[in-house]
Amino acid sequence: METAEAAQAIYEDELEGGERSASQLANDIQRRAEELCQVEIDGSRDDVHDEVTDLVEHEEEKEVAQRLKEAAGDIRSALGDHAPVMKELPGEVAGQAELDSSAMWVDPNSIQSDGDRIIDRQVAQNIGDHEAEHQKQSAETDVDTIHVGTQEFDEREVREAAAISVQSRRDFLFAEYQAITNTLPMNEADRQLVRAGKFRELERRKNGEQLATAA
């Protein structure tokens, strides 16, 4: 097995341990790396998980360990400030957060990379930033829907538009979310109104922008 595949498999095996904080997941992956480093130093595999010995060939321990260390560092740098719980979420949901709270969950499968690294740090950072914006949003709003031009947006769509607007990358979003952000772009002033639940004012502001653009 290639070292990248072996490291990825060890990461996925670690996820079988169930939900935990992002920092704890990073620590657990770091521990796996340290086990392999010790094997590389003394040549003994007695204290290493069986699944690791099955996946990693002799002479490959150091490289696989390095990939695991990178993954642990990527999780810390991308999600450490947000402190989410890492757990498998239903369907293809990448992250969840409770409105106006400190609760956040991120699916550890959603942050895996298609490249050489285990973790896609930019995707992880963007998921964390998106959910952090939801945490700032009020659960109470003054209206259930807003109308911008000829289009109608419900509470969920307005909140999602605000959360998507903080992301630096959007290429990994579902088509529905791409459509929302294309039809209801937001800036910091808009986000402040969403956070405060002032949807009527947001509606007036967005329609004013459309009139100004049309003029």
C-alpha positions in Angstrom: 0.0 0.0 0.0 1.2 3.5 -0.9 2.2 5.6 2.1 -0.5 8.2 1.4 -3.2 5.4 1.2 -1.8 3.9 4.4 -1.9 7.2 6.3 -5.5 7.8 5.0 -6.6 4.4 6.2 -5.1 4.9 9.6 -7.0 8.2 9.9 -10.2 6.5 8.9 -9.6 3.8 11.4 -9.1 6.4 14.1 -12.5 7.8 13.2 -14.1 4.5 14.3 -13.3 5.6 17.8 -16.4 7.8 17.8 -17.1 11.5 18.4 -14.6 13.7 20.2 -13.4 17.3 20.1 -11.2 18.4 17.2 -8.3 18.9 19.5 -8.7 15.3 20.9 -8.9 13.9 17.4 -5.7 15.7 16.5 -4.0 14.4 19.6 -5.1 10.8 18.8 -3.8 11.1 15.3 -0.6 12.5 16.6 -0.3 9.5 19.0 -0.6 7.2 16.0 2.2 9.0 14.4 4.4 8.8 17.5 3.8 5.0 17.6 5.1 4.7 14.1 8.1 6.9 14.9 9.0 4.6 17.8 8.8 1.6 15.5 11.1 3.4 13.0 13.6 4.0 15.9 13.7 0.6 17.7 12.2 -1.7 15.1 9.7 -3.2 17.4 6.0 -3.3 16.6 4.8 -4.9 19.9 3.1 -1.8 21.2 1.5 -0.7 17.9 -2.2 -1.2 16.9 -2.6 -4.3 14.8 -4.4 -2.4 12.1 -1.3 -0.2 11.8 1.1 -3.1 11.3 -1.3 -4.5 8.7 -1.3 -1.3 6.7 2.3 0.0 7.0 5.2 -1.8 5.5 8.6 -1.8 7.2 10.8 1.1 6.1 7.6 3.2 5.5 6.9 4.1 9.1 8.6 7.4 9.0 6.8 8.7 5.9 3.4 7.6 7.1 4.1 9.1 10.5 4.9 12.4 8.9 1.6 12.4 7.0 -0.3 11.7 10.2 1.6 14.5 12.0 0.6 16.9 9.1 -3.0 15.8 9.5 -3.0 16.5 13.2 -1.5 19.9 12.6 -4.0 20.7 9.8 -6.9 19.9 12.1 -5.5 22.1 14.9 -4.8 25.1 12.5 -8.1 24.8 10.6 -10.5 24.0 13.4 -8.7 24.7 16.7 -10.2 28.2 17.1 -13.8 26.9 16.5 -13.5 23.9 18.8 -16.1 21.7 17.1 -17.1 18.2 18.1 -16.0 15.8 15.3 -18.7 13.3 14.6 -20.3 11.6 11.6 -23.3 13.7 10.5 -26.4 12.4 8.6 -26.5 12.4 4.8 -23.8 14.5 3.3 -23.9 17.3 5.9 -20.4 18.6 6.5 -21.1 20.7 9.5 -23.8 21.9 11.9 -24.2 24.6 14.6 -26.8 25.8 16.9 -28.0 29.3 16.4 -26.8 31.9 19.0 -24.7 29.3 20.8 -21.3 27.8 21.1 -22.3 24.3 19.9 -20.7 23.1 16.6 -20.2 19.8 14.9 -18.0 18.9 11.9 -18.0 15.6 10.1 -14.4 14.4 10.0 -15.1 12.6 6.7 -16.0 15.9 5.0 -12.6 17.5 5.6 -10.6 14.7 3.9 -8.4 15.7 0.9 -8.5 14.2 -2.5 -4.7 14.9 -2.8 -1.6 13.8 -1.0 -2.5 15.2 2.4 -5.1 13.6 4.6 -6.9 16.8 5.5 -8.0 19.5 3.1 -7.1 22.4 5.4 -8.9 25.1 3.3 -12.2 23.1 3.2 -11.9 22.4 7.0 -11.3 26.1 7.7 -14.3 27.1 5.5 -16.6 24.7 7.1 -15.6 25.9 10.5 -16.0 29.6 9.5 -19.4 28.8 8.0 -20.7 27.1 11.1 -19.1 29.9 13.4 -21.3 32.4 11.5 -24.4 30.4 12.3 -23.4 30.5 15.9 -23.6 34.3 15.8 -27.1 34.3 14.3 -30.2 35.0 16.3 -32.8 32.2 16.5 -35.5 34.9 16.5 -36.3 36.9 13.4 -38.9 39.7 12.8 -40.2 38.0 9.6 -40.1 34.4 8.2 -39.3 35.3 4.6 -37.9 38.2 2.7 -38.5 39.3 -0.9 -35.6 40.6 -3.0 -36.8 41.7 -6.4 -39.0 38.9 -7.6 -37.4 36.2 -5.5 -38.4 34.9 -2.0 -36.0 33.6 0.6 -37.0 31.8 3.8 -35.2 32.0 7.1 -32.9 29.0 6.4 -31.9 30.4 3.0 -31.2 33.8 4.5 -29.0 32.4 7.2 -27.2 30.1 4.8 -26.5 33.0 2.5 -24.9 34.9 5.4 -22.9 31.9 6.5 -21.7 31.1 2.9 -20.6 34.7 2.5 -17.8 34.4 5.0 -16.2 31.5 3.1 -13.1 32.0 1.0 -13.8 28.8 -0.9 -17.2 27.8 -2.3 -16.3 25.3 -5.0 -17.1 22.3 -2.7 -20.7 23.5 -2.0 -23.8 21.7 -3.1 -25.6 23.2 -6.1 -28.4 24.5 -3.8 -25.9 26.5 -1.7 -24.2 27.7 -4.9 -27.5 29.0 -6.1 -28.3 30.7 -2.8 -25.1 32.6 -2.6 -25.4 33.6 -6.3 -28.8 35.0 -5.9 -28.4 36.5 -2.4 -24.8 37.7 -1.9 -24.0 39.3 1.4 -21.4 41.6 3.0 -20.6 42.4 6.6 -23.4 44.9 7.0 -25.9 42.3 5.7 -24.5 39.7 8.1 -24.9 42.0 11.0 -28.6 42.3 10.2 -29.0 38.5 9.9 -27.2 38.0 13.3 -29.6 40.5 14.9 -32.7 38.8 13.3 -33.5 42.1 11.5 -34.8 40.5 8.3 -37.2 43.4 7.4 -34.2 45.8 7.4 -32.2 43.3 5.4 -35.0 43.1 2.8 -35.1 46.9 2.5 -31.4 47.1 2.2 -31.1 44.3 -0.5 -34.0 45.8 -2.5 -32.3 49.2 -2.3 -29.1 47.7 -3.7 -31.1 46.2 -6.6 -32.7 49.5 -7.4 -29.3 51.3 -7.2 -27.8 48.7 -9.5 -30.7 49.0 -12.0 -30.3 52.7 -12.1 
